[in-house]
Structure formats: C-alpha cells, structure tokens
Amino acid sequence: MHVRLALCCTLLCCLVITAKTQAWGPAGHKIVASIAFRRLSPDQQKKILSLLKKHPRFEDDFAPKMEDVDDRFANEWIVEQAAIWPDLARGLSGPGMRQKYHHGTWHFINLPHYLTDADEQVLKGGIKDKVNINFDVPADAEGQKAMNIVQAIAHSKSIVMNPQADPDERALHLSWLIHLVGDIHQPLHSTALFSRKLFPDGDQGGNKIQTDRRKNLHSLWDGFPGSPQFNTVRNRAVKLLNDPEMKDVGEKAAEVQDVTKWLDESHLLAETEAYDGAVMGFLREQEQSPADAELPQLDLGEDYLHQGGDVAQCRLVQAGYRLGKLLEAVP
C-alpha cells in the first residue's frame, strides 16, 4: 500500500473509532455494489435479488439491458444496475416519470467548508438558510422530496427494513439505499466550499470549480473509479476483496454503521484532500481578482490525481463492506 494511502486509511480508521458525532460515476457505484453483493451469503443474495426484481422499473430499466449479460454473472449485474438506477432516473421520459422517480437533493449534503476564517465569520450565521444540513427525516411527503443524503438514507432504510411495506416501494428504496451508501462516501457529496466573493451560496461540491481534467472538480472525483464496463468493474471488485490490506480496511469500516460518521469521514477528506492546500491557495488568489473576473481553470498536478485515486479506492472499499453489512440485515 502506498504511504499516503496508508495514512488516509489510518486517518479514517482513527476517525471511525473516536468520532462523536452526479455521485460516484457509474464505475464507483458498481464497484461498491459488487463488493457488497459478494460479501453476502447465497441465501441473502437470493433475498436481495428477489426484492430488486419487484422494482417498479425493472421491466423497463433492467430486463431489456440484460440480453448481452453472461448468465453466470446476471445476478451481480442486477445489483450493479440497481446501484446506478437513481442516476438513470434523471433521464426518464414519459408523463411524470422524472418527477416521480428523480430526487436530485437526495444524492448529497453541503456541509460548509470556508475559504478563509473571515468568510466563515461572515457567512456562518446564515448557512442554514442556504443549505439543508438537518439530519431528521421530514414527516410530510413534500418535505421528503427535498431531503439531503443523510435524511434520504434513513428514509429509504426504514422502508427497506420493513417487511410489511409495499414490495415495489421496498425494491425502489433498496436501489436508492445501494446508491446512496456509495454517494455518501464520495468526499464532494458531503461538502460545499463557501466564500464571500467566489461562492457566497457554495460551490455545489466542486461543480463550480472548472479544472484541466474532466469538466470540474466534482466530476473529476466522480471519475476516479475508472471504467464502468461490467467485466472491468467485476475484476476490480474481486481484486479489492482479495487484497489483504484492503480487506482489513473494509472489515474495520463495516463495524461502523452510523451514517453520520460516514459523513464525518467524507467531510474531513473533502477539507484535506479534495480542497487541498493547492486548491485553496489557487482560490484565495482568485478572491483578489476584480469582481467581474471569470474564475479561471484550475490546473491539477499529478500528485493530486494520484492521491485522489488512492482516497477514492479506500472509500469504495469502505462503502462496499458497509453496504454489505447493511444488506445482511434486509428481511
């Protein structure tokens, strides 16, 4: 294991033990789902698959795409498809389909990170008016439409774990639960950067920071897991499961099922890794530019990219093992 990756994982394990308190791209979500599925017993795998096949969009968004899937791996493919389905829901067409199934705010929470201490002093008081950082699930359906990721995980989990709930609803929310456990482990799904001049309403988890790699800082982090091709994802998951050091990271992570601690970890990594010293220094320089100046593209070095890839791998393993533990309890 690289030294910096070891430090990252050690940091997270320490946080896990002592804390009081678009998403990974398709490849990331599929790797998380594959790791989790392979950790389940055969009986629990069957239970999860039986439930997912009751998904209200199974005949439209799952079955037609399985024609080219090797029968030996069809079950794993279904779980991976469930993992990316909440992102696919963005593109649904037909009367009311997108409005019914797409929930944009469920994928993230914007815990605040401030460019400078002065920004924090000025902006902190009004932050709750700008972002939803509440952890309590709204009781009404209208409030549930605008939930953040912590609220959405709790909401979906309550439905999935209720064997008396409507099977279609359980299947739908199982797909969301598989997806959101992946999302909350992506550092830039936890955090938004605020500053008085550049980002008074937040940078939307790096979406407003254009980079020389991919579209912006957020999409760069989404893309660290690599290719979403099924065989590539399956092989990557198997390799990570068979790596002794990654197995140790995953097993320690699985012991922690408190979602707020998963969020704490991602927020810390956003502050220290995604918005590292070079990124923050670049943005502080831009704060001194004329008010009408366009924010230039951020050039990222190879060290940043290598470290980001290492952090992403660590988070995928942690998410996969934690999701597996969670799915073990599905009735």
C-alpha positions as a Markdown table, in Angstrom:
| # | Residue | x | y | z |
|---|---|---|---|---|
| 1 | Met | 0.0 | 0.0 | 0.0 |
| 2 | His | 1.3 | 3.5 | -0.8 |
| 3 | Val | 2.4 | 5.5 | 2.2 |
| 4 | Arg | -0.2 | 8.3 | 1.5 |
| 5 | Leu | -3.0 | 5.7 | 1.1 |
| 6 | Ala | -2.0 | 4.1 | 4.3 |
| 7 | Leu | -2.1 | 7.4 | 6.0 |
| 8 | Cys | -5.5 | 8.1 | 4.5 |
| 9 | Cys | -6.9 | 4.8 | 5.7 |
| 10 | Thr | -5.3 | 5.1 | 9.1 |
| 11 | Leu | -6.9 | 8.6 | 9.4 |
| 12 | Leu | -10.3 | 7.2 | 8.6 |
| 13 | Cys | -9.9 | 4.2 | 11.0 |
| 14 | Cys | -9.0 | 6.6 | 13.8 |
| 15 | Leu | -12.0 | 8.8 | 12.9 |
| 16 | Val | -14.2 | 5.7 | 12.9 |
| 17 | Ile | -13.1 | 4.7 | 16.4 |
| 18 | Thr | -13.1 | 8.2 | 18.0 |
| 19 | Ala | -15.7 | 10.3 | 16.3 |
| 20 | Lys | -18.5 | 11.6 | 18.5 |
| 21 | Thr | -20.7 | 12.8 | 16.2 |
| 22 | Gln | -23.8 | 13.1 | -10.3 |
| 23 | Ala | -22.3 | 10.9 | -7.4 |
| 24 | Trp | -19.5 | 8.5 | -7.9 |
| 25 | Gly | -19.7 | 7.8 | -11.6 |
| 26 | Pro | -21.3 | 4.5 | -12.6 |
| 27 | Ala | -18.0 | 2.6 | -12.1 |
| 28 | Gly | -17.8 | 3.6 | -8.5 |
| 29 | His | -21.3 | 2.7 | -7.7 |
| 30 | Lys | -21.0 | -0.6 | -9.4 |
| 31 | Ile | -17.7 | -1.5 | -7.6 |
| 32 | Val | -19.4 | -0.7 | -4.3 |
| 33 | Ala | -22.4 | -2.8 | -5.2 |
| 34 | Ser | -20.3 | -5.7 | -6.4 |
| 35 | Ile | -18.2 | -5.8 | -3.2 |
| 36 | Ala | -21.3 | -5.7 | -1.1 |
| 37 | Phe | -23.1 | -8.4 | -3.1 |
| 38 | Arg | -20.1 | -10.7 | -3.0 |
| 39 | Arg | -19.9 | -10.4 | 0.8 |
| 40 | Leu | -23.4 | -11.7 | 1.2 |
| 41 | Ser | -24.4 | -15.3 | 1.9 |
| 42 | Pro | -26.1 | -17.2 | -1.1 |
| 43 | Asp | -29.4 | -17.1 | 0.8 |
| 44 | Gln | -29.1 | -13.3 | 1.4 |
| 45 | Gln | -28.1 | -12.7 | -2.2 |
| 46 | Lys | -31.3 | -14.5 | -3.3 |
| 47 | Lys | -33.4 | -12.4 | -0.9 |
| 48 | Ile | -31.9 | -9.1 | -2.3 |
| 49 | Leu | -32.3 | -10.2 | -5.9 |
| 50 | Ser | -35.9 | -11.3 | -5.3 |
| 51 | Leu | -36.7 | -7.9 | -3.9 |
| 52 | Leu | -34.9 | -6.0 | -6.6 |
| 53 | Lys | -36.9 | -7.8 | -9.3 |
| 54 | Lys | -40.0 | -6.1 | -7.9 |
| 55 | His | -38.6 | -2.7 | -8.7 |
| 56 | Pro | -41.3 | -0.7 | -10.5 |
| 57 | Arg | -39.0 | 0.0 | -13.4 |
| 58 | Phe | -37.4 | -3.5 | -13.6 |
| 59 | Glu | -39.1 | -4.4 | -16.9 |
| 60 | Asp | -38.1 | -1.1 | -18.4 |
| 61 | Asp | -34.6 | -0.3 | -17.0 |
| 62 | Phe | -33.2 | -3.7 | -16.0 |
| 63 | Ala | -34.6 | -6.6 | -18.1 |
| 64 | Pro | -34.1 | -5.2 | -21.6 |
| 65 | Lys | -30.4 | -4.5 | -20.9 |
| 66 | Met | -29.6 | -8.0 | -19.7 |
| 67 | Glu | -29.7 | -9.7 | -23.1 |
| 68 | Asp | -25.9 | -9.5 | -23.5 |
| 69 | Val | -25.0 | -10.3 | -19.9 |
| 70 | Asp | -23.4 | -13.7 | -19.3 |
| 71 | Asp | -25.9 | -15.8 | -17.3 |
| 72 | Arg | -23.2 | -16.7 | -14.8 |
| 73 | Phe | -23.0 | -13.0 | -13.7 |
| 74 | Ala | -26.6 | -11.9 | -14.3 |
| 75 | Asn | -27.3 | -11.6 | -10.6 |
| 76 | Glu | -24.3 | -9.4 | -9.9 |
| 77 | Trp | -25.3 | -7.3 | -12.9 |
| 78 | Ile | -28.8 | -6.7 | -11.5 |
| 79 | Val | -27.3 | -5.4 | -8.2 |
| 80 | Glu | -24.9 | -3.1 | -10.1 |
| 81 | Gln | -27.8 | -1.8 | -12.2 |
| 82 | Ala | -29.7 | -1.1 | -9.1 |
| 83 | Ala | -26.7 | 0.9 | -7.8 |
| 84 | Ile | -26.8 | 3.3 | -10.8 |
| 85 | Trp | -30.5 | 3.4 | -11.3 |
| 86 | Pro | -31.1 | 6.6 | -9.2 |
| 87 | Asp | -28.8 | 8.4 | -11.6 |
| 88 | Leu | -30.5 | 6.9 | -14.6 |
| 89 | Ala | -33.8 | 8.2 | -13.2 |
| 90 | Arg | -32.6 | 11.7 | -14.2 |
| 91 | Gly | -33.1 | 10.8 | -17.8 |
| 92 | Leu | -36.5 | 9.1 | -17.6 |
| 93 | Ser | -39.1 | 10.3 | -20.1 |
| 94 | Gly | -42.9 | 9.9 | -20.2 |
| 95 | Pro | -45.6 | 11.7 | -18.3 |
| 96 | Gly | -44.5 | 12.4 | -14.7 |
| 97 | Met | -41.7 | 9.7 | -14.7 |
| 98 | Arg | -38.8 | 12.0 | -13.9 |
| 99 | Gln | -40.9 | 13.9 | -11.3 |
| 100 | Lys | -41.9 | 10.6 | -9.7 |
| 101 | Tyr | -38.5 | 8.9 | -9.5 |
| 102 | His | -35.8 | 11.6 | -9.7 |
| 103 | His | -34.7 | 13.2 | -6.4 |
| 104 | Gly | -31.7 | 15.4 | -7.1 |
| 105 | Thr | -31.1 | 16.6 | -3.5 |
| 106 | Trp | -31.0 | 13.1 | -2.1 |
| 107 | His | -27.6 | 12.5 | -3.6 |
| 108 | Phe | -25.6 | 14.9 | -1.4 |
| 109 | Ile | -25.4 | 17.2 | 1.6 |
| 110 | Asn | -23.5 | 20.5 | 1.6 |
| 111 | Leu | -21.7 | 20.7 | 4.9 |
| 112 | Pro | -19.9 | 24.0 | 4.8 |
| 113 | His | -16.2 | 24.5 | 4.3 |
| 114 | Tyr | -14.9 | 28.1 | 4.2 |
| 115 | Leu | -12.2 | 29.5 | 2.0 |
| 116 | Thr | -10.9 | 31.8 | 4.9 |
| 117 | Asp | -11.6 | 32.4 | 8.5 |
| 118 | Ala | -13.1 | 35.7 | 7.6 |
| 119 | Asp | -15.5 | 34.0 | 5.2 |
| 120 | Glu | -16.6 | 31.7 | 8.0 |
| 121 | Gln | -17.2 | 34.6 | 10.4 |
| 122 | Val | -19.4 | 36.5 | 7.9 |
| 123 | Leu | -21.3 | 33.6 | 6.3 |
| 124 | Lys | -21.7 | 31.0 | 9.1 |
| 125 | Gly | -24.7 | 32.6 | 10.7 |
| 126 | Gly | -26.8 | 32.4 | 7.6 |
| 127 | Ile | -25.7 | 29.0 | 6.3 |
| 128 | Lys | -28.9 | 27.1 | 7.4 |
| 129 | Asp | -30.8 | 29.4 | 5.1 |
| 130 | Lys | -28.6 | 28.4 | 2.1 |
| 131 | Val | -28.3 | 24.6 | 2.6 |
| 132 | Asn | -30.2 | 21.7 | 4.2 |
| 133 | Ile | -27.9 | 20.3 | 6.9 |
| 134 | Asn | -30.7 | 18.8 | 9.0 |
| 135 | Phe | -30.5 | 15.0 | 9.8 |
| 136 | Asp | -34.1 | 14.5 | 10.8 |
| 137 | Val | -36.4 | 12.9 | 8.2 |
| 138 | Pro | -39.3 | 15.2 | 7.3 |
| 139 | Ala | -42.7 | 13.7 | 8.2 |
| 140 | Asp | -44.5 | 15.0 | 5.2 |
| 141 | Ala | -44.2 | 13.9 | 1.6 |
| 142 | Glu | -43.4 | 17.4 | 0.3 |
| 143 | Gly | -40.5 | 17.7 | 2.7 |
| 144 | Gln | -39.2 | 14.3 | 1.8 |
| 145 | Lys | -38.8 | 15.5 | -1.8 |
| 146 | Ala | -36.1 | 17.9 | -0.8 |
| 147 | Met | -34.2 | 15.6 | 1.6 |
| 148 | Asn | -30.4 | 15.6 | 1.8 |
| 149 | Ile | -28.4 | 12.3 | 1.6 |
| 150 | Val | -28.4 | 11.6 | 5.4 |
| 151 | Gln | -32.2 | 12.0 | 5.5 |
| 152 | Ala | -32.7 | 10.0 | 2.4 |
| 153 | Ile | -30.6 | 7.1 | 3.6 |
| 154 | Ala | -32.6 | 7.0 | 6.8 |
| 155 | His | -35.9 | 7.2 | 4.9 |
| 156 | Ser | -35.0 | 4.5 | 2.4 |
| 157 | Lys | -33.6 | 2.2 | 5.1 |
| 158 | Ser | -36.8 | 2.5 | 7.1 |
| 159 | Ile | -38.9 | 1.3 | 4.1 |
| 160 | Val | -36.4 | -1.5 | 3.0 |
| 161 | Met | -36.2 | -2.9 | 6.5 |
| 162 | Asn | -40.0 | -3.0 | 6.9 |
| 163 | Pro | -41.2 | -6.4 | 5.5 |
| 164 | Gln | -44.8 | -5.1 | 5.7 |
| 165 | Ala | -44.1 | -2.3 | 3.3 |
| 166 | Asp | -45.3 | -2.4 | -0.3 |
| 167 | Pro | -42.8 | -4.7 | -2.2 |
| 168 | Asp | -42.5 | -2.2 | -5.1 |
| 169 | Glu | -41.6 | 0.6 | -2.7 |
| 170 | Arg | -39.2 | -1.6 | -0.8 |
| 171 | Ala | -37.4 | -2.5 | -4.1 |
| 172 | Leu | -37.3 | 1.1 | -5.2 |
| 173 | His | -35.8 | 2.2 | -2.0 |
| 174 | Leu | -33.4 | -0.7 | -1.9 |
| 175 | Ser | -32.0 | 0.7 | -5.2 |
| 176 | Trp | -31.7 | 4.1 | -3.6 |
| 177 | Leu | -30.1 | 2.7 | -0.5 |
| 178 | Ile | -27.4 | 0.8 | -2.5 |
| 179 | His | -26.8 | 4.0 | -4.5 |
| 180 | Leu | -26.7 | 6.4 | -1.6 |
| 181 | Val | -24.3 | 4.4 | 0.6 |
| 182 | Gly | -21.9 | 4.9 | -2.3 |
| 183 | Asp | -22.6 | 8.5 | -2.7 |
| 184 | Ile | -22.0 | 9.5 | 1.0 |
| 185 | His | -18.5 | 8.0 | 0.7 |
| 186 | Gln | -17.6 | 10.4 | -2.1 |
| 187 | Pro | -16.0 | 13.4 | -0.3 |
| 188 | Leu | -17.5 | 16.0 | -2.6 |
| 189 | His | -21.0 | 14.7 | -1.9 |
| 190 | Ser | -20.6 | 15.8 | 1.7 |
| 191 | Thr | -19.3 | 19.3 | 1.4 |
| 192 | Ala | -19.5 | 22.7 | -0.3 |
| 193 | Leu | -17.0 | 25.4 | -0.2 |
| 194 | Phe | -18.2 | 28.9 | 0.7 |
| 195 | Ser | -16.6 | 32.3 | 0.3 |
| 196 | Arg | -18.0 | 35.9 | 0.3 |
| 197 | Lys | -16.9 | 36.7 | -3.2 |
| 198 | Leu | -16.5 | 33.5 | -5.3 |
| 199 | Phe | -19.1 | 31.2 | -3.7 |
| 200 | Pro | -21.5 | 33.0 | -1.4 |
| 201 | Asp | -24.1 | 30.3 | -2.0 |
| 202 | Gly | -21.5 | 27.5 | -2.1 |
| 203 | Asp | -19.6 | 25.8 | -4.9 |
| 204 | Gln | -22.0 | 22.9 | -5.2 |
| 205 | Gly | -19.5 | 20.3 | -4.1 |
| 206 | Gly | -16.8 | 21.4 | -6.5 |
| 207 | Asn | -19.2 | 21.8 | -9.5 |
| 208 | Lys | -18.4 | 25.5 | -9.9 |
| 209 | Ile | -14.6 | 24.9 | -10.0 |
| 210 | Gln | -13.5 | 24.2 | -13.5 |
| 211 | Thr | -10.4 | 22.1 | -13.9 |
| 212 | Asp | -8.0 | 21.0 | -16.6 |
| 213 | Arg | -9.1 | 17.4 | -16.0 |
| 214 | Arg | -12.7 | 16.4 | -16.8 |
| 215 | Lys | -15.4 | 19.1 | -16.5 |
| 216 | Asn | -14.9 | 20.3 | -12.9 |
| 217 | Leu | -13.6 | 19.3 | -9.6 |
| 218 | His | -16.7 | 17.3 | -8.7 |
| 219 | Ser | -16.8 | 15.3 | -11.9 |
| 220 | Leu | -13.1 | 14.6 | -11.5 |
| 221 | Trp | -13.7 | 12.9 | -8.2 |
| 222 | Asp | -16.7 | 11.1 | -9.6 |
| 223 | Gly | -14.5 | 9.7 | -12.3 |
| 224 | Phe | -11.6 | 8.4 | -10.2 |
| 225 | Pro | -13.0 | 4.8 | -10.1 |
| 226 | Gly | -12.5 | 4.5 | -13.9 |
| 227 | Ser | -14.3 | 2.4 | -16.5 |
| 228 | Pro | -17.9 | 1.3 | -15.8 |
| 229 | Gln | -17.6 | -1.7 | -18.2 |
| 230 | Phe | -19.1 | -4.7 | -16.4 |
| 231 | Asn | -16.1 | -7.1 | -16.7 |
| 232 | Thr | -13.7 | -4.3 | -15.6 |
| 233 | Val | -15.8 | -3.5 | -12.6 |
| 234 | Arg | -16.2 | -7.1 | -11.6 |
| 235 | Asn | -12.5 | -7.8 | -11.8 |
| 236 | Arg | -11.7 | -4.6 | -9.9 |
| 237 | Ala | -14.1 | -5.7 | -7.1 |
| 238 | Val | -12.6 | -9.2 | -6.9 |
| 239 | Lys | -9.1 | -7.7 | -6.8 |
| 240 | Leu | -10.0 | -5.4 | -3.9 |
| 241 | Leu | -11.8 | -8.1 | -2.0 |
| 242 | Asn | -8.6 | -10.3 | -2.3 |
| 243 | Asp | -6.2 | -7.6 | -1.3 |
| 244 | Pro | -5.3 | -8.3 | 2.4 |
| 245 | Glu | -4.7 | -4.6 | 3.2 |
| 246 | Met | -8.0 | -3.5 | 1.6 |
| 247 | Lys | -9.8 | -6.4 | 3.3 |
| 248 | Asp | -8.5 | -5.1 | 6.6 |
| 249 | Val | -9.7 | -1.6 | 5.8 |
| 250 | Gly | -13.1 | -2.9 | 4.7 |
| 251 | Glu | -13.7 | -5.1 | 7.7 |
| 252 | Lys | -12.9 | -2.3 | 10.1 |
| 253 | Ala | -15.2 | 0.0 | 8.2 |
| 254 | Ala | -18.0 | -2.5 | 8.3 |
| 255 | Glu | -18.1 | -2.3 | 12.1 |
| 256 | Val | -19.3 | 1.3 | 11.8 |
| 257 | Gln | -22.9 | 1.6 | 10.6 |
| 258 | Asp | -23.6 | 5.2 | 11.9 |
| 259 | Val | -24.3 | 7.2 | 8.7 |
| 260 | Thr | -23.2 | 10.5 | 10.4 |
| 261 | Lys | -19.8 | 9.0 | 11.0 |
| 262 | Trp | -19.5 | 8.1 | 7.3 |
| 263 | Leu | -20.4 | 11.7 | 6.6 |
| 264 | Asp | -17.8 | 13.0 | 9.0 |
| 265 | Glu | -15.1 | 10.9 | 7.2 |
| 266 | Ser | -16.1 | 12.3 | 3.8 |
| 267 | His | -16.2 | 15.9 | 5.1 |
| 268 | Leu | -12.8 | 15.5 | 6.6 |
| 269 | Leu | -11.5 | 14.1 | 3.3 |
| 270 | Ala | -13.1 | 16.9 | 1.4 |
| 271 | Glu | -11.4 | 19.5 | 3.5 |
| 272 | Thr | -8.0 | 17.9 | 3.5 |
| 273 | Glu | -7.8 | 16.1 | 0.1 |
| 274 | Ala | -10.4 | 17.4 | -2.4 |
| 275 | Tyr | -9.9 | 21.0 | -1.3 |
| 276 | Asp | -6.2 | 20.6 | -0.5 |
| 277 | Gly | -3.7 | 23.3 | 0.1 |
| 278 | Ala | -3.0 | 23.9 | -3.6 |
| 279 | Val | -6.7 | 24.2 | -4.5 |
| 280 | Met | -7.4 | 26.5 | -1.6 |
| 281 | Gly | -4.3 | 28.6 | -2.4 |
| 282 | Phe | -5.5 | 29.0 | -6.0 |
| 283 | Leu | -9.0 | 30.1 | -5.0 |
| 284 | Arg | -7.7 | 32.6 | -2.4 |
| 285 | Glu | -5.6 | 34.2 | -5.2 |
| 286 | Gln | -8.8 | 34.4 | -7.3 |
| 287 | Glu | -10.6 | 36.2 | -4.4 |
| 288 | Gln | -8.2 | 39.1 | -5.0 |
| 289 | Ser | -9.2 | 39.4 | -8.7 |
| 290 | Pro | -11.6 | 42.1 | -9.9 |
| 291 | Ala | -15.3 | 41.4 | -9.1 |
| 292 | Asp | -16.3 | 40.8 | -12.7 |
| 293 | Ala | -13.3 | 38.5 | -13.5 |
| 294 | Glu | -14.2 | 35.0 | -14.6 |
| 295 | Leu | -12.8 | 32.1 | -12.4 |
| 296 | Pro | -10.0 | 30.6 | -14.5 |
| 297 | Gln | -9.5 | 26.9 | -14.9 |
| 298 | Leu | -7.7 | 25.1 | -12.1 |
| 299 | Asp | -4.7 | 23.1 | -13.2 |
| 300 | Leu | -4.2 | 20.0 | -11.1 |
| 301 | Gly | -0.9 | 18.2 | -10.7 |
| 302 | Glu | -0.1 | 14.5 | -10.9 |
| 303 | Asp | 0.3 | 14.3 | -7.2 |
| 304 | Tyr | -3.2 | 15.5 | -6.7 |
| 305 | Leu | -4.6 | 12.9 | -9.2 |
| 306 | His | -2.6 | 10.0 | -7.6 |
| 307 | Gln | -3.7 | 10.9 | -4.1 |
| 308 | Gly | -7.3 | 11.4 | -5.2 |
| 309 | Gly | -7.3 | 8.0 | -6.8 |
| 310 | Asp | -5.9 | 6.4 | -3.7 |
| 311 | Val | -8.5 | 8.1 | -1.5 |
| 312 | Ala | -11.3 | 7.0 | -3.9 |
| 313 | Gln | -10.2 | 3.4 | -3.8 |
| 314 | Cys | -10.2 | 3.4 | 0.0 |
| 315 | Arg | -13.7 | 4.9 | 0.1 |
| 316 | Leu | -15.1 | 2.4 | -2.4 |
| 317 | Val | -13.8 | -0.5 | -0.2 |
| 318 | Gln | -15.3 | 1.1 | 2.9 |
| 319 | Ala | -18.6 | 1.7 | 1.2 |
| 320 | Gly | -18.8 | -1.8 | -0.2 |
| 321 | Tyr | -18.1 | -3.5 | 3.1 |
| 322 | Arg | -20.5 | -1.2 | 4.9 |
| 323 | Leu | -23.2 | -1.7 | 2.3 |
| 324 | Gly | -22.7 | -5.5 | 2.6 |
| 325 | Lys | -23.2 | -5.4 | 6.3 |
| 326 | Leu | -26.3 | -3.3 | 5.9 |
| 327 | Leu | -27.8 | -5.7 | 3.3 |
| 328 | Glu | -27.2 | -8.6 | 5.5 |
| 329 | Ala | -30.0 | -7.3 | 7.7 |
| 330 | Val | -32.6 | -6.9 | 5.0 |
| 331 | Pro | -35.6 | -9.1 | 5.9 |
